[in-house]
C-alpha cells in the first residue's frame, strides 16, 4: 500500500529552496516574468481544452497555452465527421461538447446555407433523432462551442501564440517540472503539467522517453505493426484489409519519368528504397493531410485555385492512375463513384468534411517523416508543402484535361468555404497530424489491448475505433509498378479500456507530467486510440488525476487507482 507523503519529505528542503531561489534570481536577472499556476496545460487541442476545463471545475488555477492563434486542434480544424467506433464509450466533458454541438444546431440562426430539416448526416458517424448529442459539425461551430465552454470557467487563463522553448525551456528539480519557458520569454510555473500537443513537445523537452515510427511485430507480440506490404494480413483474431483497393494504385501504373525507363528517374514522391520486410520496424509515420471543408453553395463557394509553383509532374501518378483505369471510369461512374479520390461526408450548411481515399489523394505520402523532431520553422515549411500539394491536387481533379471528364464534372462543383477559417482562403491552419512522437511509459498500449487479449485494470477512458493506419510510403514493387504501403484497417469488436499508466511517464523521468495525446502506445494501437473524442476523454482524466495528486501530495505515478476511479466516475467518465 502506498503511503501518503508530503513533497518536502522526498527531497532535501534546504537544497530545494536553494534551487528555487537560484531559478527565481536567474529569471529576474534576464527580465523574465514568472506566472504561477496550479495546472499548466500546453496545447489547446480538444484534449487541452478538456483538461483545462476540468482543472478549473476542480478549483485549480489553470493556464492553457496555445502555440497558434486558434484553439480546438483538429476538432475545430476540419475534422467535423467524428470518428468514434462506439458512441457509448464517450462520456464526461467529451460528451458534453457533442451535446453542446447539438444545442448549437437546434438554434435556427445557425442554419445559414440550408434549412435544418433538409440536412442528413454523412459519413460513418450519424446522429439519430433521439440522441442527446450531435457528431457532425462545421469547424466554425466547434470553435464557438469550445470558446463558450471555456468562457464559463473563471479559473482559466488562455494564452495564444506562445511556443515552448524546446532546447532549455523546461526547468526541473530532480524528476519534477518546476516551470516552462516560452520562446517569447514568458515563464509559467506549476504544480502539475499536461502536454496536450499532437507533437509531444513538452514531453520530449522534459526528457521523457518516446519513439517515432513503427515497431516490429515481435516487440509487443503484434501482427499489424511494422512494414505491411501485403494486401491482406492476419490480426490476432481474423483476416484484415491492409493495402486494400480504396487506398492503392490500380495495377500497372509506371513510376518512372519516362515510362519503362528506370534510368530516367522516379516520379515525385516515390521512395527509391525497397519498402522493407513485412513486420519489421522503421522510423516512418503515417501520412498527413488537411481535412477540407468544402461547399457546393454558389454564394459561399470559392473555386479551387492553382497554387503558385504548380508542376504537372507532381500529379503525373494521378494522371497515369486514371489512364490505367481506362474503361473502369465509366463503369464506376454508373455505380455513383467516378473514381474521385476522396471521402466527401455531408456536414451542416451544405458543407463537407473531405478526407483521403484511393491511391493518389489528399494524403501526402512519405513527405512528413521529419515533422515530429523538426524545428518550428521546418514544421511550417512541411505544412506549407502539404497545403500546396493538396491545393494542386484539387485544382487538377477539378480542371486538368488529363483527368476524366466524369471526375472533373463532380469535383468542379465544389470549392472552399468563404465563411470558414481566418486566413480567408478556406483552408484550415491545422495539419492533420495523425501521429508524431509516442511516449514510452511503464505500460505501452498494444494490439493485444485493442483486441482484448490483454485488458488493463486501471482504465481512464476507452478506445473504440478500428486499428487504422494511413499509408506510410510509396515505392516500386517487384513488377516495376508503383504501390503504397502502410494502410491497415482492422476492426475492433468492442470498446477497450486505456491504462492510466499509459498517460503518465516513468517515475524516474517526470513525476508531475501527464501526456494524454502522445500517450504510450504502439503504432498500431495508437491508430485506434488517436480519435478526437478519446483525446478529450483522456485530457479530462489527466486533469482529474493531476488535481487529485496536487491535493494529496502524490507523484502522478503514486496516485491510488481506486481513488482515481471513484473521481472519474463522479465526472461521468465511461470506464467499462
C-alpha positions in Angstrom: 0.0 0.0 0.0 1.4 3.4 -1.0 1.8 5.7 1.9 0.8 9.4 1.7 3.9 11.6 1.8 4.4 15.3 1.5 6.6 16.7 -1.2 9.2 18.0 1.2 9.6 14.6 2.8 11.0 13.3 -0.5 13.7 16.0 -1.0 16.2 17.9 1.0 14.3 21.1 1.9 17.5 23.2 2.0 18.7 22.1 -1.4 15.2 22.5 -2.9 14.8 26.1 -1.6 18.3 26.9 -2.8 17.5 25.7 -6.3 14.2 27.6 -6.4 15.9 30.8 -5.3 18.5 30.3 -8.0 15.8 29.9 -10.7 13.9 33.0 -9.5 17.1 35.1 -9.4 18.1 33.9 -12.8 14.6 34.7 -14.2 14.7 38.2 -12.6 18.2 38.8 -13.9 17.2 38.2 -17.6 13.9 40.0 -17.3 11.5 37.0 -17.4 8.0 37.2 -15.9 7.1 34.1 -13.9 3.4 33.4 -13.7 2.4 30.8 -11.1 -0.5 28.3 -11.6 -1.7 25.1 -10.1 -2.1 23.4 -13.5 -0.2 24.2 -16.7 -1.7 22.8 -19.9 0.4 23.1 -23.1 -1.6 22.8 -26.3 -5.2 24.0 -26.6 -6.2 21.0 -28.7 -9.5 19.3 -27.9 -7.7 17.4 -25.2 -6.1 20.6 -23.8 -9.4 22.4 -23.6 -11.0 19.4 -21.8 -8.1 19.3 -19.4 -8.2 23.0 -18.6 -12.0 23.0 -18.0 -11.7 20.0 -15.7 -8.9 21.7 -13.7 -11.0 24.8 -13.4 -14.0 22.9 -12.2 -11.9 21.3 -9.5 -11.0 24.7 -8.2 -7.5 24.9 -9.6 -5.8 28.0 -11.2 -5.1 26.9 -14.8 -3.2 28.3 -17.7 -4.0 26.9 -21.2 -1.2 27.8 -23.6 -1.8 27.5 -27.4 1.2 27.8 -29.7 -1.0 29.0 -32.6 -3.8 31.6 -32.9 -6.7 29.1 -32.9 -7.9 26.6 -30.3 -9.5 23.2 -30.8 -6.9 21.4 -32.8 -8.4 19.1 -35.4 -11.9 19.3 -33.9 -12.1 22.9 -34.9 -9.7 22.4 -37.8 -11.9 20.5 -40.2 -12.4 17.1 -38.7 -16.1 17.5 -38.1 -17.1 14.0 -39.1 -16.3 12.4 -35.7 -14.6 9.1 -35.7 -15.7 7.1 -32.7 -16.5 3.4 -33.3 -19.0 3.3 -30.5 -20.7 6.4 -29.1 -21.4 4.7 -25.8 -17.7 4.8 -24.9 -17.8 8.6 -24.8 -18.6 10.3 -21.5 -17.7 13.3 -19.4 -16.6 16.6 -21.0 -16.2 14.9 -24.3 -19.8 14.0 -24.5 -20.7 17.4 -23.1 -19.0 19.0 -26.1 -21.1 17.0 -28.5 -24.2 17.7 -26.6 -23.4 21.4 -26.9 -22.9 20.9 -30.6 -26.5 19.6 -30.8 -27.8 22.5 -28.9 -25.9 24.9 -31.3 -27.7 23.4 -34.3 -31.1 23.5 -32.6 -30.9 27.3 -33.0 -32.4 28.3 -36.3 -29.9 31.3 -36.7 -27.1 28.8 -37.1 -28.6 27.4 -40.3 -27.5 29.9 -43.0 -26.9 27.9 -46.2 -29.6 25.3 -45.9 -32.7 24.5 -43.8 -32.2 22.3 -40.8 -34.8 19.8 -41.9 -33.0 19.2 -45.2 -29.7 18.1 -43.5 -28.8 14.4 -43.2 -25.6 13.3 -41.5 -22.9 12.0 -43.8 -20.1 9.6 -43.3 -19.6 6.8 -40.7 -20.9 8.5 -37.5 -24.6 9.5 -37.9 -26.8 11.2 -35.3 -30.2 9.5 -34.7 -33.2 11.6 -33.8 -33.4 10.5 -30.1 -29.7 11.2 -29.3 -28.6 13.8 -26.7 -25.6 14.7 -28.8 -24.6 15.5 -32.4 -21.5 14.1 -34.0 -21.1 16.1 -37.2 -20.4 19.8 -37.3 -18.7 22.7 -39.1 -15.2 23.8 -37.9 -16.6 27.3 -37.0 -19.3 25.7 -34.9 -16.8 23.6 -32.9 -14.7 26.8 -32.3 -17.8 28.7 -31.0 -18.7 25.8 -28.7 -15.2 25.5 -27.3 -15.0 29.2 -26.7 -18.4 29.2 -25.0 -17.3 26.3 -22.7 -14.1 28.0 -21.8 -15.9 31.3 -21.2 -17.9 29.8 -18.4 -14.8 29.0 -16.4 -13.4 31.6 -14.1 -10.1 29.9 -13.3 -8.6 29.6 -16.8 -6.0 31.9 -18.3 -5.9 31.3 -22.1 -2.7 32.3 -23.9 -2.3 32.3 -27.7 0.8 32.2 -29.9 3.4 31.1 -27.4 5.7 28.2 -28.3 7.7 26.2 -25.8 11.5 26.8 -25.8 12.2 23.2 -26.7 16.0 23.5 -26.1 16.2 24.5 -22.5 12.8 25.9 -21.6 11.8 23.1 -19.2 13.2 23.7 -15.6 13.2 20.5 -13.5 14.3 19.7 -9.9 15.2 16.0 -10.0 12.2 14.4 -11.7 9.7 17.3 -11.0 9.0 20.0 -13.6 9.0 23.4 -11.9 8.4 25.8 -14.9 8.4 26.0 -18.6 9.6 28.9 -20.7 8.2 30.1 -24.0 10.3 31.3 -26.9 8.9 34.8 -26.2 10.5 34.7 -22.7 7.4 34.1 -20.5 7.7 31.6 -17.8 4.9 29.5 -16.4 5.4 27.6 -13.1 3.0 25.0 -11.9 2.4 22.1 -9.6 1.3 19.8 -12.4 1.8 19.9 -16.2 -0.2 18.3 -19.1 1.2 18.0 -22.6 -1.8 18.1 -25.0 0.1 18.8 -28.2 -0.1 16.5 -31.2 3.7 16.5 -31.3 4.6 15.8 -27.7 6.9 18.8 -27.5 6.7 19.3 -23.7 7.1 15.6 -23.1 10.2 15.5 -25.2 11.7 18.6 -23.8 11.2 17.3 -20.3 13.4 14.3 -21.0 10.6 11.7 -21.2 11.3 8.5 -23.3 9.4 8.3 -26.6 9.5 6.7 -30.0 8.7 7.8 -33.6 7.7 5.3 -36.3 6.6 1.7 -36.4 7.7 -1.0 -34.0 8.4 -4.6 -35.2 5.6 -7.1 -34.7 7.9 -9.0 -32.4 8.4 -6.1 -29.9 4.9 -6.3 -28.4 3.6 -9.5 -29.8 1.5 -7.9 -32.6 0.7 -8.8 -36.2 -0.3 -5.4 -37.7 2.7 -3.3 -36.8 5.9 -2.7 -38.8 6.0 -2.8 -42.6 2.8 -4.1 -44.2 3.4 -4.6 -47.9 0.9 -7.4 -48.3 -2.6 -6.7 -49.5 -4.2 -8.7 -46.7 -2.9 -9.9 -43.3 -3.9 -11.6 -40.1 -4.8 -9.8 -37.0 -4.7 -11.8 -33.8 -8.3 -12.7 -34.4 -9.0 -12.7 -38.2 -8.0 -11.6 -41.6 -8.0 -7.8 -42.1 -7.5 -5.4 -45.0 -4.0 -3.9 -45.3 -3.1 -2.2 -48.6 -6.7 -2.5 -49.9 -8.2 -1.3 -53.2 -9.5 2.0 -51.9 -6.1 3.3 -50.9 -3.8 1.9 -53.5 -3.0 2.3 -57.2 -4.6 0.4 -60.0 -2.3 -2.3 -61.3 0.5 -1.4 -63.8 1.0 2.3 -63.0 4.5 3.1 -64.2 6.7 5.1 -61.6 9.4 6.4 -63.9 9.6 9.8 -65.6 9.8 8.1 -69.0 7.6 5.1 -68.9 9.6 1.8 -68.8 12.9 3.6 -68.3 14.3 3.3 -64.8 17.3 5.3 -65.8 15.1 8.3 -66.4 14.4 8.5 -62.6 11.4 8.2 -60.4 8.4 10.5 -60.5 8.0 12.8 -57.5 7.0 11.3 -54.1 8.1 7.7 -54.9 10.6 6.2 -52.5 13.8 4.9 -54.2 14.3 2.3 -51.5 12.6 -1.0 -51.1 9.7 -1.0 -48.6 11.3 -3.3 -46.1 10.5 -6.7 -44.7 6.9 -7.3 -43.6 6.5 -6.9 -39.8 9.9 -5.1 -39.4 10.3 -1.8 -37.6 11.1 1.5 -39.3 11.1 5.2 -38.4 8.4 6.2 -40.9 4.9 7.6 -39.9 1.5 7.5 -41.5 0.7 10.3 -43.9 -0.7 13.7 -43.0 -3.2 15.9 -44.9 -5.6 18.7 -44.4 -9.2 17.9 -43.7 -11.1 20.1 -46.2 -14.4 21.9 -45.5 -15.9 22.1 -49.0 -19.2 23.6 -50.2 -21.3 23.5 -53.4 -23.3 26.5 -52.4 -22.6 29.1 -55.1 -22.7 32.1 -52.7 -20.3 30.5 -50.2 -18.0 28.7 -52.7 -14.5 29.7 -53.8 -13.4 27.6 -56.8 -10.2 25.5 -56.4 -7.2 27.7 -57.4 -4.0 26.5 -59.0 -1.2 27.2 -56.4 1.9 29.2 -57.2 4.6 26.9 -58.4 2.2 24.2 -59.6 4.0 21.4 -61.5 2.2 18.8 -63.7 4.9 16.2 -62.8 3.8 16.3 -59.1 0.5 14.8 -60.3 1.7 12.5 -63.1 1.0 9.5 -61.0 -2.6 10.7 -60.6 -3.0 11.0 -64.3 -1.4 7.6 -65.0 -3.7 6.0 -62.4 -6.7 7.2 -64.4 -5.1 6.1 -67.7 -4.5 2.7 -66.2 -8.2 2.5 -65.1 -9.3 3.2 -68.7 -12.8 1.7 -69.0 -13.2 1.5 -65.3 -14.1 5.2 -65.0 -17.4 4.9 -66.8 -18.2 1.6 -65.1 -17.6 3.1 -61.7 -19.5 6.2 -62.6 -22.5 4.1 -63.1 -22.3 3.0 -59.5 -22.1 6.5 -58.2 -18.3 6.7 -57.7 -16.5 8.3 -60.6 -13.1 7.4 -59.1 -13.0 10.7 -57.2 -10.2 10.2 -54.6 -12.0 11.5 -51.6 -14.5 10.7 -48.8 -16.9 13.6 -49.0 -19.0 13.5 -45.9 -22.0 15.8 -45.6 -21.9 18.5 -42.9 -24.4 21.1 -41.9 -24.9 24.2 -44.1 -24.1 22.4 -47.4 -20.5 21.7 -46.3 -18.4 18.7 -46.1 -15.6 17.1 -44.2 -13.4 15.8 -47.0 -10.8 13.1 -46.4 -8.3 10.9 -48.2 -9.3 7.9 -50.4 -7.7 5.8 -53.1 -4.1 5.5 -54.2 -3.4 9.2 -55.0 -5.4 11.5 -52.9 -5.1 14.2 -50.2 -2.5 12.2 -48.1 1.0 13.5 -48.9 2.5 10.1 -48.5 6.1 9.9 -47.3 6.6 13.7 -47.0 6.2 14.1 -43.2 9.0 11.9 -41.8 11.0 14.8 -40.4 8.0 16.6 -38.9 7.9 15.2 -35.3 11.5 16.3 -34.5 11.6 19.3 -36.8 12.1 22.9 -35.6 9.1 25.2 -35.6 10.1 26.8 -38.9 10.8 23.4 -40.5 7.3 22.3 -39.4 5.8 25.4 -41.0 7.6 24.6 -44.2 6.4 21.0 -44.2 2.8 22.1 -43.6 3.1 24.6 -46.4 4.3 21.9 -48.8 1.3 19.8 -47.8 -1.1 22.6 -48.4 0.4 23.5 -51.8 0.4 19.8 -52.8 -3.3 19.5 -51.8 -4.3 22.7 -53.5 -2.7 21.5 -56.7 -4.4 18.1 -56.3 -7.9 19.7 -56.0 -7.3 22.0 -59.0 -6.1 19.1 -61.0 -9.1 17.0 -60.2 -11.5 19.9 -61.0 -9.9 21.3 -64.2 -6.9 19.4 -65.6 -7.6 17.9 -69.1 -5.9 14.6 -68.3 -8.4 13.9 -65.5 -11.5 12.2 -66.9 -14.4 14.5 -67.6 -16.7 12.5 -65.2 -14.3 13.3 -62.4 -13.9 16.9 -63.3 -17.7 17.4 -63.5 -18.1 16.2 -59.9 -15.1 17.9 -58.3 -15.6 21.3 -60.0 -19.0 21.7 -58.5 -17.2 22.1 -55.1 -14.9 24.6 -53.6 -13.5 26.1 -50.4 -15.9 27.8 -48.0 -15.7 31.6 -47.8 -17.0 31.6 -44.2 -14.6 29.1 -42.6 -11.1 29.8 -41.2 -9.4 33.1 -40.5 -6.9 33.1 -43.4 -9.6 33.9 -46.0 -8.8 31.1 -48.5 -11.0 28.4 -46.8 -8.0 26.3 -45.8 -7.6 25.1 -42.2 -4.4 26.1 -40.4 -4.3 22.7 -38.6 -2.4 20.0 -40.4 -3.8 16.5 -39.7 -1.0 15.1 -37.6 -2.1 11.5 -37.4 0.9 10.5 -35.3 4.2 12.0 -34.2 6.0 11.2 -31.1 4.6 8.5 -28.8 5.6 8.2 -25.1 7.2 5.0 -23.7 6.0 4.7 -20.2 5.6 1.8 -17.7 2.8 0.4 -19.8 2.5 0.5 -23.6 -0.9 0.0 -25.2 -0.7 -2.5 -28.0 -2.8 -4.5 -30.5 -3.4 -7.0 -27.7 -5.3 -4.4 -25.8 -7.3 -3.3 -28.8 -8.4 -6.9 -29.4 -8.7 -7.5 -25.6 -6.3 -10.4 -25.3 -4.9 -8.1 -22.6 -7.3 -6.0 -20.5 -5.9 -3.3 -18.3 -7.1 -2.9 -14.7 -6.6 0.9 -14.4 -8.8 2.4 -17.2 -9.1 6.2 -17.6 -11.1 6.0 -20.8 -12.0 3.7 -23.7 -11.0 3.3 -27.3 -13.5 2.0 -29.8 -12.3 2.8 -33.3 -10.7 0.3 -35.6 -6.9 0.0 -35.7 -6.4 2.5 -38.5 -3.2 3.5 -40.2 -3.0 5.5 -43.4 -0.3 4.8 -45.9 3.3 5.3 -44.8 5.4 5.1 -48.0 5.2 4.9 -51.8 7.6 2.5 -53.6 8.3 0.4 -56.7 7.1 -3.2 -56.4 8.9 -6.3 -57.8 6.9 -5.9 -61.1 8.2 -2.4 -61.5 4.9 -0.6 -60.7 4.1 2.0 -58.1 2.4 0.9 -54.8 1.5 2.5 -51.5 2.4 0.7 -48.2 1.3 1.1 -44.6 -2.5 1.1 -44.9 -4.2 -1.0 -42.2 -7.9 -1.2 -41.4 -8.6 -3.7 -38.6 -11.9 -4.0 -36.8 -12.2 -3.6 -33.0 -15.0 -5.8 -31.8 -15.9 -3.7 -28.8 -14.6 -0.7 -26.7 -11.4 -1.5 -24.8 -10.0 0.3 -21.7 -7.0 2.6 -21.9 -4.5 2.3 -19.0 -3.7 5.2 -16.6 -0.1 4.2 -16.8 -0.1 4.9 -20.5 -0.7 8.6 -19.9 1.9 9.2 -17.2 5.7 8.9 -17.8 8.1 6.7 -15.9 8.6 7.9 -12.4 12.3 8.2 -13.0 11.7 10.7 -15.8 8.8 13.1 -14.7 6.6 12.9 -11.6 4.2 15.7 -12.3 3.6 15.4 -16.1 0.6 13.8 -17.9 0.6 13.0 -21.7 -3.0 12.2 -22.8 -2.4 12.7 -26.6 1.1 11.4 -27.4 0.4 8.6 -24.9 2.3 5.3 -24.5 1.1 3.1 -27.3 2.4 1.1 -30.2 1.9 2.5 -33.7 -1.0 0.2 -34.5 -2.7 0.7 -31.1 -2.3 4.4 -31.4 -4.1 4.1 -34.7 -7.3 3.2 -32.8 -6.8 5.5 -29.8 -6.0 8.6 -31.8 -9.5 9.9 -32.2 -10.6 13.4 -31.0 -13.4 12.3 -28.6 -11.0 9.9 -27.0 -8.3 12.6 -26.7 -10.9 14.8 -24.9 -11.7 11.9 -22.5 -8.0 11.3 -21.8 -7.4 15.1 -21.3 -10.2 15.2 -18.7 -8.9 12.1 -17.0 -5.4 13.5 -16.9 -6.6 16.7 -15.3 -8.7 14.8 -12.7 -5.6 12.8 -11.7 -3.4 15.9 -11.7 -5.8 17.8 -9.4 -6.0 14.8 -7.0 -2.2 14.4 -7.0 -1.9 18.1 -6.0 -4.5 17.8 -3.3 -3.0 14.6 -1.8 0.7 15.4 -2.4 1.3 12.4 -4.6 3.5 11.9 -7.5 1.5 11.1 -10.6 2.6 7.5 -10.5 1.7 7.1 -6.8 -2.0 8.1 -7.1 -4.1 5.1 -5.8 -6.1 3.9 -8.7 -9.3 3.1 -6.7 -9.4 6.7 -5.5 -8.9 7.9 -9.1 -11.6 5.6 -10.4 -14.2 7.0 -8.0 -13.4 10.5 -9.1 -13.5 9.5 -12.8 -17.0 8.0 -12.3 -18.1 11.1 -10.4 -17.3 13.2 -13.5 -19.2 10.7 -15.8 -16.2 9.0 -17.5 -17.1 5.7 -19.1 -14.6 3.0 -18.0 -16.3 -0.2 -18.9 
